[in-house]
Amino acid sequence: MSARSIAITGAASGIGRAATLLHLARGWHVFALDRDAAALDALVAALPGEALDAVPLDVTDQAGIDAFATRAAGAPVPLRALVNSAGIASAARFRETTPELMRRLYEVNVVGAFALSKALAPVLEANGGGSIVQIASVSGIKGNLGRAAYGASKGALITLAKVMAVELAPDAIRVNVVAPGPIETPMVAQHHSAEQRAEWHRTVPLRRYGTPEEIAEAIAFLCDDERASYVTGQVLSVDGGFTAAGLMA
Ligand SMILES: NC(=O)c1ccc[n+]([C@@H]2O[C@H](COP(=O)([O-])OP(=O)(O)OC[C@H]3O[C@@H](n4cnc5c(N)ncnc54)[C@H](O)[C@@H]3O)[C@@H](O)[C@H]2O)c1
């Protein structure tokens, strides 16, 4: 297999970090993008080597996105994949959700993923095609309590991915979504109360939270142009059966 590189946002933590480690282990060159420069420094300290390129980037910063796209276009190892894992969450219920909160979540979770995908699609096309994976959520599929802004943003991301899959197919760019269920990451540690944790354990058929590594495996499959060559426009829920479930007892 010839050398190839992947850009992963939110790479300093949780799911993005696990995807970074897995792709490094599988021989990819990884551009690790995150707004948290200190956490990126820690990542580089833990994983020294030329295959890891840490790039401080806030996905709401269009100038930063454009600068990275220029860099990626001139990179010696061709960019063949993008994973948009950078995201923010909120547990505010519908009645407590303000327009400002709704806009803030859309700005990162939808517009950020859109803008980076748009900037890098021409680079992927010039390199012969590739794969874009958007990290949505089961909350973009189901009506989960307290997920008005978060769920709406992830639902929008899913629809965006389907349109991108159709429009970018002629350029040999596949676009898919991974929709994780509850995954043990710093985001969850911040947003899930003890009561909510118990509720997830009750409603997930596998009766547990998933790990970032389990999500990374699904991402790596979708990013692999040999293994997932005929897969585009799909939503892969990696959720212990949550979205499939109905009556549980
Ligand atoms: N953990 C879960 O249970 C779960 C479930 C479903 C979906 N997701 C989604 O998976 C993705 C990763 O979540 P996680 O649990 O690993 O979260 P996390 O908080 O551990 O990591 C998110 C990373 O994104 C970065 N980030 C946030 N805003 C950014 C911005 N504007 N620009 C650049 N980087 C930014 C943060 O600095 C952080 O390093 C998110 O999109 C999240 O919505 C998570």
The ligand as a Gaussian input file, in Angstrom:
#p B3LYP/6-31G(d) Opt

LIG

0 1
 N      -18.626000      10.547000      23.526000
 C      -19.849000      10.241000      23.098000
 O      -20.633000       9.581000      23.784000
 C      -20.289000      10.675000      21.726000
 C      -21.480000      10.126000      21.250000
 C      -21.926000      10.501000      19.993000
 C      -21.182000      11.380000      19.242000
 N      -20.038000      11.900000      19.719000
 C      -19.299000      12.841000      18.872000
 O      -17.986000      12.392000      18.679000
 C      -17.130000      13.507000      18.478000
 C      -15.962000      13.427000      19.432000
 O      -16.479000      13.469000      20.755000
 P      -15.627000      13.010000      22.027000
 O      -16.556000      12.317000      22.923000
 O      -14.367000      12.375000      21.587000
 O      -15.372000      14.463000      22.670000
 P      -14.108000      15.118000      23.373000
 O      -14.640000      16.312000      24.047000
 O      -13.354000      14.094000      24.157000
 O      -13.187000      15.553000      22.137000
 C      -13.599000      16.569000      21.273000
 C      -12.364000      17.284000      20.763000
 O      -12.816000      18.267000      19.807000
 C      -12.075000      19.459000      20.034000
 N      -12.853000      20.597000      19.564000
 C      -14.009000      21.075000      20.065000
 N      -14.378000      22.165000      19.401000
 C      -13.450000      22.386000      18.437000
 C      -13.273000      23.366000      17.435000
 N      -14.127000      24.387000      17.303000
 N      -12.200000      23.263000      16.607000
 C      -11.316000      22.253000      16.746000
 N      -11.411000      21.319000      17.708000
 C      -12.469000      21.373000      18.538000
 C      -11.829000      19.501000      21.548000
 O      -10.737000      20.345000      21.843000
 C      -11.586000      18.036000      21.851000
 O      -10.200000      17.719000      21.774000
 C      -17.987000      14.759000      18.677000
 O      -18.377000      15.260000      17.422000
 C      -19.163000      14.229000      19.444000
 O      -20.319000      15.022000      19.245000
 C      -19.559000      11.565000      20.964000

